[in-house]
Amino acid sequence: MIVIWAVGFVVGLVVAASASRRAVTAALTASEASNISPALIGITVLAVGTDLPEIANSIVAALSGHGDLIIGDTVGSAFTQVTLVLGLLCLAGRPLVTDHAVVLLTGGMATGALLVVALMVRDLSLSRWEGLALIIGWIVAVAIVHRRTGTYRATRRSSMANGAARHGAVALAWLAVVGVSATVVVESFVGLTDRIGLPELLTSALVLSLGTSLPELVVDWTAVRRGATALAIGDLFGSTLLDATLAPGIGPALRAVEVSPTATTVTVIAALAVVAATAIAASKPVHDRRTSPLMFLVYGAAVAAVLVTVA
C-alpha cells in the first residue's frame, strides 16, 4: 500500500506539472485576448482552478462529516500559499513585480474573512447558512477587486476579445486536470501520514495543505518563469482569498459540520500569517531572492504555532 501511495504521489506531481504549463498558456492568451488584467485573471480563473483540490476536499469532507479536514486544509493552504509558495517563487530567478494596492486589498480581505471564519467556528460548528455566507463573501470580494483592477488595453480588437472565453475555458479544463492530479497527490499524502496517528486538524493544516497548494506552486512557477508575475501574484492572493471564503464555505453549505475546539486558534494563526505575508509583499514593488527568507520565517512561525496549539 505504501508503494501505491508513493507511485500516486510521483505520477500526480508529473501530470500536474505538465497540465499547468498548458493552463498558464491558455490563461495568458485569455488575458491578451480581452480587456481583463492579468492580475484579475489570476485572482479569478487561475485561483478557482488551482483551488479545485481544496474545493473538492471541502465538499467531500462535509458530506462525510470531517469538519476539521475542511478548516485545516483551507486555512492551512491560505497561509502556505502566500508564505511558503511565494517564498519559493522568489527563487525562480525572475523578479516578482507586485501591485501594491491589489496585494493589500486582496490580502486584507482574506485576513478579514479568516477572522470571520474564526468567529464562526467558536461554537464548534459551521452551519449551512454560515457556509453560504462565506460563498457570497467570495463573490463580493471578487467584485471589489474587479472594480479596483478594472480593465486594461481598452482598445483591444473585438476579434481578439471574442476568443477570450474560449481560451479561458481551455485554461479551466487544464486546471481541472491539475486539480485532479493534485488530489491524487493529496490522497497519497494522507495515506502515508495516517499511519502516524496525528490529529486530523493538525495533519490537514500542515500536511494536506502542502498537497493542495501544489497546483499554485507548479502553475505560478511556470508563470513566473515566463515573465507573467502579475498572473502568479494574482493567483496566490486570489487563492488565499478563496481559501478563506468559498473553499471553507462550499462544503458546509451542503451539510453542516462540527469542528474541534482548537479550530478557532488555528484560523487566527492563519490570519496573522496572511497579514505578515501581505505586509512583506506590499512593502516594495519588486521581490527577489532576498524576500524568500522572510516568507519562510513567517511560514515556519505559523507552523510552530499550529503545532503548539493542536499537538
Secondary structure, DSSP 4 states (H G I P E B T S, - for coil): -HHHHHHHHHHHHHHHHHHHHHHHHHHHHHHHTSSB-HHHHIIIIIHHHHTHHHHHHHHHHHHTT-HHHHHHHHHHHHHHIIIIIHHHHTTSSS-EE--HHHHHHHHHHHHHHHHHHHHHGGGSEE-HHHHHHHHHHHHHHHHHHHHHH-BS-TT--HHHHTTHHHHHHHHHHHHHHHHHHHHHHHHHHHHHHHTTT--HHHHIIIIIHHHHTHHHHHHHHHHHHTT-HHHHHHHHHHHHHHHTTHHHHHHHHHS-EE--TTHHHHHHHHHHHHHHHHHHHHSSSEE-GGGHHHHHHHHHHHHHHHHHHH-
